[in-house]
Every structure is written in C-alpha cells, then in structure tokens.
Amino acid sequence: MDQIEANPGLPVRALQEQLQSTYGVSISEEKAFRAKALATKNVAGDYVKQYAALRDYVLELQKTNEGTIVKIDVRVPYEESMQCDEGVKQVSRSINSNWY
C-alpha cells in the first residue's frame, strides 16, 4: 500500500515488476489489478461511505450540541471529480443542501 499511497497512478505492470524485484514473486496482471484497486480503496477511503456518513455525523453533532449549525464545504479537485464512480454521483445528487 505504501507504493500506491506514494504514487496512485502507478501502472499495474510497474507494480508487477516491483513485486518481482522486491519479493521475487510473479503475479498475474489480473491479480495485480485487483490488489492495486483494493490498496487504492484502502488509501483513499470509500467515498460513498464517507458521503453517507456526513448526514449522520451532522445529526449527532446537533443532537449533542443543541443549536449547532453545520456548514459542509466539499471541494473535489477536477481530476478526481472526473474519476468518481456513479455511486458517488448518485449520493451527491441525493444530498439536499437543506438537511443541515
């Protein structure tokens, strides 16, 4: 995961070569792809779960701190927004700015 965290754009083939030279193991391209996807998800987090947790977090803050006003300013870099999967787009569309 350190390699993925340091270089998220690391090609699958480069990951295979790195594993071969470092550990002396050969893995298939499919296995390297799945491992990279899992590592990327662990490093970056699951955006869908993070978006879903925002409302619960705000409600808990308001419940425990009466009168709390929460403003959430979410900014996603353009490149990342272009890479978002459909699930994140659906969640972000369903968030209504009046719920907080």
LINCOR-V913078 format. One line per field, one symbol per residue. psi: psi as a letter, one per 40 degrees, with the letter a starting at -180 (. if undefined). A space follows every 50 residues. Layout:
psi->???
This chain:
psi->ddddddgdehidddddddddddefihiiddddddddddddddddihdddd ddeddddddddddeghehhhhhhhhhidddddeiiddddddddehheee.
